[in-house]
Amino acid sequence: MINLGVIGATGSVGSSVMSVCEAHPDKIHVEALAANKKSEKLLNLAEKFNVKKIFAYEIDGENGLEKLVNDENINHVVFSSSGTDAIKSLCSALKLGKTVSLANKESIVVAGRYVMPLVKNSEQLRPVDSEHNAIWQCLHGENKNFVRKIYLTASGGPFRNFSYEELKNVTPEMALKHPVWNMGAKITIDSATLMNKGIELIEAMILFGLNENQVDALISPGSFVHGLVEFEDGSVKLLAAEPDMKLPAASCLFWPERFFPSPDFKRPSYNNREIKFFEPDSEKFPAIKIAREVMKKKGSLPAVLVGADEVAVDLFLRKKIRFTDISALVEETLSAWNLPEAKNLDEMINYVSEAKLKAQEISRKF
């Protein structure tokens, strides 16, 4: 029996996880739930799954998350919250030897150097994000020394065929309409700028222990193919499925067994399906190029990228800057960064906040 704790239970990924739990009560027992706020949705989930232990970060803070991961009854923890608040709890869960399903980019991008050494084997830390989950599955049973390159796919967002001039006039309302996925506002905007894919490349490099030249992105409209691994012999393994977060969630929860995620999950259709790949346009969408520079320089810059992007997206959503200013503001913040290398985890997390302040300062001239 999987005795589960879910951090970020009320978000979009958390909702997919809870759907899998609902479909498999004979295999999963939900022990504890955590969310950012004490909401009606959180209380309803607690009632639905008969959960006695619930935590709201705005009330319980990091202590609540630590109580959840330290619960002796819990053997599997899902981290599906956004931001850096759960990084220390993630480290605690890994140290305790608990199985972790991770759908939090910031944990690896900001704190990968502190998180990854705590992972005891390839099945303890299981990536839930569809692209990283695809790579994780494709790499199982393979010798990493024979991996030439991995590719994360992106749908291309709603503006793939826009000219640069058209991109200048994109509004938040337009950008929030993702052609494939139903996600929160922040990640939807990041997907439209391709900053999400840039951040995911950094995450993949750290997660799978690869160098920056072994990680790349491809545009694949329709999001049927989620990730590809090319080997030194020229062969390619890929994972394809209908775009639904319930599938990667189920693969992480049940690995190495495979169970149908939930009754409403759609099996793939092959009739008249086309699979195409395109190179991302780095002139119109410079976010991936910016992320690649961060991958080369490493250090504290991944934390700066995360903080600056959060501010830039927020300013765009509030119509303070243009769509094309998002990547420009992030790039200028990275260029202006001059603080020394972070000495520890606390300092690295703090640099996210410092980067937000720097981005706010620079944004005044946009």
Secondary structure, DSSP 8 states (H G I E B T S, - for coil): -EEEEEETTTSHHHHHHHHHHHH-TTTEEEEEEEESS--HHHHHHHHHTT--EEEEHHHHHHHHHHHHHH-TT--EEEE---SSTTHHHHHHHHHTT-EEEE--HHHHHHHHHHHGGG--STTTEEE-SHHHHHHHHHHTTS-GGGEEEEEEEE---TTTT--HHHHHT--HHHHT--SS----HHHHHHHHHTHHHHHHHHHHHHHTT--GGGEEEEE-TTS-EEEEEEETTS-EEEEE--S-THHHHHHHHHTTS-----TT------TT-----B---TTT-THHHHHHHHHHH-TTHHHHHHHHHHHHHHHHHTTSS-TTHHHHHHHHHHHH-------SHHHHHHHHHHHHHHHHHHHTT-
